[in-house]
Amino acid sequence: MPASSFTLLPSLLVGIEVVRADTARAFARHVHDQFGIGLIDRGAQKSASGRGMVEAGAGDLITVNPGEVHDGTPIGDHGRSWRMLYLDPERVFELAADVTGRAVSREVEFTRPTLKDTRLARRFEALFPALIAAPTAAPSMQAESALLMLLADLLSPRSSDAPIVAATITPARARLDDDPASEVDLATLAADAGLSRFQFLRAFSRATGLTPHAYLIQRRLQRARTLIANGLPLADAAAAAGFCDQSHLTRHFVRCFGLSPGAYAKSVR
């Protein structure tokens, strides 16, 4: 397998994580708390998305919404390389309000997980170097302008028939979101929903795309990422996020994000 490389680059704008990657790794199903916009530079991949299985090749844009279950497998033997921007939802909602001229909460989303559009690819090509430029006033204005133009073309109003979590599982999901480090069993979650264990398992999986256990692991990973970025030692972050030890965190972290917690810590500090 070709060598993998993942690089987190410093971003000129607050609330945006900039990643450059080149790998033949296949990623397990996972979620991000952020919006993601990327461009495939070389090779191709197939991935699960909220709209089903999709494929993207060189020159294609890829997008993902917060909480959207996805994975990624290279097509061919030589992997693929891509550049990715992860945007905090609050940042996206703020910019979307500028685009739409009205306050925006959770009313927008990316509806196309892959796009073959040379005009939008050029917009991304203009945005990426502007985001990692030296921090002066002019590049900051350039980056923000380029980001607004790209989001204006990509964001769509959330469809009224978009999948939503059934009201019956909302309390159980909130329990996992609010305290992912706690130990909880299937019977307790099912009781929160007023369902049998089997009914709850089926309803939760249909609503979120993940089993309750897989969802809990994702929430723990997101908690660990935040703690590591804030400077907490890796072992302490693993324990605080609910992993049994640092190696347990590392195994899941690498499967989903492609780099170790230690490498991530070095990139964000």
Rosetta blueprint (number, residue, H / E / L):
1 M L
2 P L
3 A L
4 S L
5 S E
6 F E
7 T E
8 L E
9 L E
10 P L
11 S L
12 L L
13 L L
14 V L
15 G L
16 I E
17 E E
18 V E
19 V E
20 R E
21 A E
22 D E
23 T E
24 A L
25 R L
26 A L
27 F E
28 A E
29 R E
30 H E
31 V L
32 H L
33 D L
34 Q L
35 F E
36 G E
37 I E
38 G E
39 L E
40 I E
41 D E
42 R E
43 G E
44 A E
45 Q E
46 K E
47 S E
48 A L
49 S L
50 G L
51 R L
52 G L
53 M L
54 V E
55 E E
56 A E
57 G E
58 A L
59 G L
60 D L
61 L E
62 I E
63 T E
64 V E
65 N L
66 P L
67 G L
68 E L
69 V L
70 H E
71 D E
72 G E
73 T E
74 P E
75 I L
76 G L
77 D L
78 H L
79 G L
80 R E
81 S E
82 W E
83 R E
84 M E
85 L E
86 Y E
87 L E
88 D L
89 P H
90 E H
91 R H
92 V H
93 F H
94 E H
95 L H
96 A H
97 A H
98 D H
99 V H
100 T H
101 G L
102 R L
103 A L
104 V L
105 S L
106 R L
107 E L
108 V E
109 E E
110 F E
111 T L
112 R L
113 P L
114 T E
115 L E
116 K L
117 D L
118 T H
119 R H
120 L H
121 A H
122 R H
123 R H
124 F H
125 E H
126 A H
127 L H
128 F H
129 P H
130 A H
131 L H
132 I L
133 A L
134 A L
135 P L
136 T L
137 A H
138 A H
139 P H
140 S H
141 M H
142 Q H
143 A H
144 E H
145 S H
146 A H
147 L H
148 L H
149 M H
150 L H
151 L H
152 A H
153 D H
154 L H
155 L E
156 S E
157 P E
158 R L
159 S L
160 S L
161 D L
162 A L
163 P L
164 I L
165 V L
166 A L
167 A H
168 T H
169 I H
170 T H
171 P H
172 A H
173 R H
174 A H
175 R H
176 L H
177 D H
178 D H
179 D L
180 P L
181 A L
182 S L
183 E L
184 V L
185 D L
186 L H
187 A H
188 T H
189 L H
190 A H
191 A H
192 D H
193 A H
194 G L
195 L L
196 S L
197 R H
198 F H
199 Q H
200 F H
201 L H
202 R H
203 A H
204 F H
205 S H
206 R H
207 A H
208 T H
209 G L
210 L L
211 T L
212 P H
213 H H
214 A H
215 Y H
216 L H
217 I H
218 Q H
219 R H
220 R H
221 L H
222 Q H
223 R H
224 A H
225 R H
226 T H
227 L H
228 I H
229 A H
230 N L
231 G L
232 L L
233 P L
234 L H
235 A H
236 D H
237 A H
238 A H
239 A H
240 A H
241 A H
242 G L
243 F L
244 C L
245 D L
246 Q H
247 S H
248 H H
249 L H
250 T H
251 R H
252 H H
253 F H
254 V H
255 R H
256 C H
257 F H
258 G L
259 L L
260 S L
261 P H
262 G H
263 A H
264 Y H
265 A H
266 K H
267 S H
268 V H
269 R L
